[in-house]
Amino acid sequence: MRFAPRRTDETSWLVAVALGTVLSVGVVFFSLLAGFHVFTSHLLYIPVILAAYRFTRRGIVFAAFLAVLYWAMVLFMTQPDDLLLLVALGRGGMFILIAAVVAALSERLNVSEARYRGVFDVAETGMCIIRERDLVIVEANRRCADIIGYPFGTAEGTPVSELWTNDGDRERFFSLLREKGRIAGYETPFRRRDGSEGWLLLSAGMLDPATYICAVTDITAQKRSGEEIAASEQRYRETLDSMQDAIHVIDRDLRILLFNKKFYTWCHDLDLSLPDSVIGLKYMDVFSFLPESVENEYRQVFSTGTSVTTEEETTVDSRRIVTLTTKIPIIRNNTVGRVVTVVRDITGIKEAEEAVRTSQRTLSTLISNLPGMAYRCANSRDWTMEFISEGVERLTGYTAADLVDDRTLSFNDIIHPDDRDYVWSTIQEAIGNRMPFQLEYRIRHRNGSVRWMWEQGRGIYSPDGGIEALEGFIADISDRKAAEEALWESEEKYRDLVEHANSVILKADTAGTILFYNEYAEALFGFPRETVLGRDPVGLFLPPVDSSGRDLRGMLEAVCSDPDSYPVNETEARTNDGRILWIQWTNRGIYNDAGRLTGVLTVGVDITERRLAEKALSESNIRLRSLLDAIPDAVYFKDTEGRHILVNHAFERLVSLPLHEISGKTNRELLPAELAAQCDASDRETVLSKEQVTTEEHIQGPSGRLVYYETIKVPLLDEEGKVANIVSVSRDITDRKEAEEAIRESEERYRAVVEDQTELISRFLPDGTHVFVNDAYCRYFGKKRGDILGTQFRADITKEDARRIGDLLASLSPDSPVGRIEHRIIMEDGSVRWQQWIDRAIYDADGNLLEYQSVGRDITDTKKAEEARRHSENLYRTVFETTGNATMIVNDDGTIWRANSEFASIFGFFSEDLEGKSAWDIFAVEERPRVKANHRLRRSGGDQPPRSYETRLIDRQGMPREVVLTVDMIPQTQQSVISLLDVTAKKQAERLVMVANAINQLIVHERDVETLLIHACELFGRLDRYFVVSIALVEDGILRPVAISDDTFADLHATDANSPLFLEVAESGSVMFETFSADEGRGAFNAVLLVPMKVEGEVKGVLGFYLYPQAMMRSQEIDSMRTLADDLAFAIKAIEIENQKRLALEQIERNIEQMAVLNDQIRNPLQTIVGLADLQGGSIAEKVYEQAQEIDAIIRRLDIGWVESTKIREFLVKHYGIKKYR
């Protein structure tokens, strides 16, 4: 909004007043000399009103001077009688009275505008005016200047090209603005004065044909938040890529939707030639070497909804590949929509197993060091172990000695209680069918954690068919389960976003085949998803040719081949039940890493209702046009800026121009300057009054004759009661005007002194019969004197005002014969005018009422001025109450003059609590000196304090709140406007995000659990303004305090760590929140939030947040705390697994070394024995030599086992990320 000065500079006004004075005094002077001066003396009102309006009190003094001058001229230049002298004195008094009224109204308007301007300047929305001709900033408010980095008042004259970082984007913005007339929600990067860059949200419109008005909002912070969200998504992707198994997701058409990095590298290691992107390709087309049974397994998973784990063997380029593949269904709404496939390449393991079979010792070594355990057990409920490999300790935490023959506990004891019946029934069903069994279940590790196991085995049957034992292998698949869960969460986030969008979302390849079709599209078009996917949309919901004959198939081919050339287009669409819709499509190309177009993503919006409305509007406009052209009077519509929108043929004839040269032009472009100014004035009156206005206008016709028009202007209001358009009807009244002018010239010769008065004067009897009216009275009501005298003429007055007039006349008495009243009258043209009357009752000597004498004047302009003042004050109050921030107006002494309603909703203070009180009392005690000092400094005229700064206040509940204080002075007063923006939640969230990022960095690099948690608590210490954080670890069923962010509360942490509340959280794995009363001995804390550090259903510890009263713990903060706790638990679990892997490889290394030493220890004595036997000779020497050969063969087999064990060690280092221990 542009606040142009209401007055020009003082010099111009002085010149105007001086000229008006010289001209009016000169005319009065010469008219006095000519003996005719009553009418011309009215010209003196012009300089009186000008001076009082601009110079207020000095204008009153000037009016008094003119009154004295006028009296002097009348007294000395004429020979006045008593009546003339009385009239001159009355007119001079009117000079002073009118000047006083105008000055008072002007002063009140000044104060109202100053307050309004002050509130506008401190508004938090940036506003600026841009000149259309050269795109230069003409005016900018304080907030706009702050955003673009200019001191207030210096941004004017700055070209917008200096603020735009992209010239093409700037040209596009202003091109759209010129084309559409207004733009809302346009995002663009910009450059501040200091060179820093950010993002703006722009909304703009045409202020007038030469300028634009633009609202500016800084959205840099929101954009950066979006970038942080993208970074968070990237971390989820990195987690998936860090998995050691090849993972991919396929849909019901067996098309690949997602895969991790290991999947791609695994294919590369197999020398498989893959296309640039396998997304969207069919799984069996990519891996054509796989048998048909693989596809059948996928079909089985989709139909049954149960997981399938298979060991698959195939040959690729003469290479034997063995994989362990688990196909896991993703079920949603009781339907399998996706299958997650986890592929583990076990080729190396299989080769190792075959090598191990050559030696029992090598077999034993291999089994004991595999990532799992081999076993032989009885087919009993306890699964009594007869043999179990050394891998059992890594897997369960128990040694083989603990489990064999159930010495310490049975294997059934460590199976999770919820899975024991499932394990028993599954194995019994398999061996009953003499089939191998394969299953997944959970166990409880010795350390209390829950692990996921994968088991595969078979029954060992006796010759008579009975079951002797079970043999099999068990492996830890906890990592795979975690990967499946992470993948499921990622898929759910993506699908919820797309499926619940309120728009049609389609994805197609470059041939136009639909690859994705969301739920909204399914509901809108009525075609089930399974009938659409994999098909061309033309013939389904797109007709080949639309109703206008446009080729939609050709358009589809053009969009799919070059989507960037068709960013937006509109087409017809047909639903499954035959309805026709109009859809607006937004298209974007999908490119692979090589930059090649692979598909099109398109978003559609249903614009059917808009199309139907446009069609109805067009038909309505045709009917309206026909009606208007049939009217003989000139009819024309204009907007509030004075631009012609619609005119009829009569108006075209009036201005002698065709319609296309009239549309969009103003009065100044179509009419002579004087007439255009008169028309603009009546337009403004119509907009301000929101009522019908009738004016008379004239224009010189082609023959030189003046043609007069009576114009009726009616405002058209919108739903909010604001004027949207003005409709005007102009009728030729030239003949009537000429007749009226002839009558006026005839009557003018007979005016008397009374007739020259501007006041309306009448006398009437008690029954209302008029006995006298002056000419001004007749002119005002448009009546002749003969039509009024002797009649009970009465103006058209509302019933309420008529009653008030009757009451006033009835109240007059000989003791109080004079009364004053203001009331409305309705003129013959329908307009409403205001009048002020002074009524005097005239009595005879006996007190009998003879007649009434009334003197009145029109006060409509005064009433309109008062209405304008009230409107300005209401506007000021509306802006003041709806700024969105807590705002108050503070007096010079620091007391609060006004406070808006936002104080109650934000801080709990009602306006009556604040007004008249000291503003400093609501601020924190330590902040009051600074706020007071800035208040005084701002009024000193010296170096100004900052306009905006951060501070703290205490709300009605006594809680400290962080706020941004923005203050500015109200011009021409000693009052200031203070706006308070509550940023408590924002500050807490910013600090929480900073701490969360630091902890995530710590999790990546730290490999010691204790050190990790201690450092995490140190980082939480940055939030000591809001809460104190404690961490306790679960060990042997109890909680051990590890760290607290503030050592002052270490004793409280030690006491609470094993309290019932903490233990309940550790046992249930649920978030809990508890408040404290003042007498519970918890110091300054009023609540505690307990969050379990949980991974894979196992609680690793408890994260406690002791909350201060000023902390704001909303659902998003609690979600953030839960995420941090889960991240810490995941890190603890990862460190434990890494340590277990390292210990396993150390054991393998020691076994290999022992084998090599043992071989040497056997071979050296054997050579000595053979040498002694050769010396001895004979049959004994031959037997010794034979035995030595057998022993040497055994040693060679051990050498082979040592070599194979080395291969196994290298395989584990390569495929499981286990580093050598030295």
Secondary structure, 3 states (H helix, E strand, C coil): CCCCCCCCCHHHHHHHHHHHHHHHHHHHHHHHHHCCCCCHHHHHHHHHHHHHHHHCHHHHHHHHHHHHHHHHHHHHHCCCCHHHHHHHHHHHHHHHHHHHHHHHHHHHHHHHHHHHHHHHHCCCCEEEEEECCCCEEEEECHHHHHHHCCCCCCCCCCEHHHCECCHHHHHHHHHHHHHHCEEEEEEEEEECCCCCEEEEEEEEEEEECCEEEEEEEECHHHHHHHHHHHHHHHHHHHHHHCCCCEEEEEECCCEEEEECHHHHHHHHHCCCCCCCCCCCCEHHHHCCCCCHHHHHHHHHHHHHCCCEEEEEEEEECCEEEEEEEEEEEEEECCEEEEEEEEEEECHHHHHHHHHHCCCHHHHHHHHHHCCEEEEEECCCCCCCEEEECCHHHHHHCCCHHHHECCCCCCHHHHECHHHHHHHHHHHHHHHHCCCCEEEEEEEECCCCCEEEEEEEEEEEECCCCCEEEEEEEEEECHHHHHHHHHHHHHHHHHHHHHHCCCCEEEEEECCCCEEEECHHHHHHHCCCHHHHCCCCCECCCECCECCCCCEHHHHHHHHHHCHHHCCEEEEEEECCCCCEEEEEEEEEEEECCCCCEEEEEEEEEECHHHHHHHHHHHHHHHHHHHHHHCCCCEEEEEECCCCEEEECHHHHHHHCCCHHHHCCCCHHHHCCHHHHHHHHHHHHHHHHHCCCEEEEEEEECCCCCEEEEEEEEEEEECCCCCEEEEEEEEEECHHHHHHHHHHHHHHHCCCCCHHHCCCEEEEECCCCCEEEECHHHHHHHCCCHHHHCCCCCCCECCHHHHHHHHHHHHHCCCCCCEEEEEEEEECCCCCEEEEEEEEEEEECCCCCEEEEEEEEEECHHHHHHHHHHHHHHHHHHHHHHCCCCEEEEECCCCEEEEECCHHHHHHCCCHHHHCCCEHHHHECHHHHHHHHHHHHHHHHCCCCCCCEEEEEEECCCCCEEEEEEEEEECCCCCCEEEEEEECHHHHHHHHHHHHHHHHHHHHHHCCCHHHHHHHHHHHHHHHCCCEEEEEEEEECCEEEEEEECCHHHHHHHHHHCCCHHHHHHHHHCCCEEEECCHHHCCCCCCEEEEEEEEECCEEEEEEEEEECCCCCCCHHHHHHHHHHHHHHHHHHHHHHHHHHHHHHHHHHHHHHHHHHHHHHHHHHHHHHHHHHHHHHCHHHHHHHHHHHHHHHHHHHHHHHHHHHHHHHHHHHHHHHCCCCCC
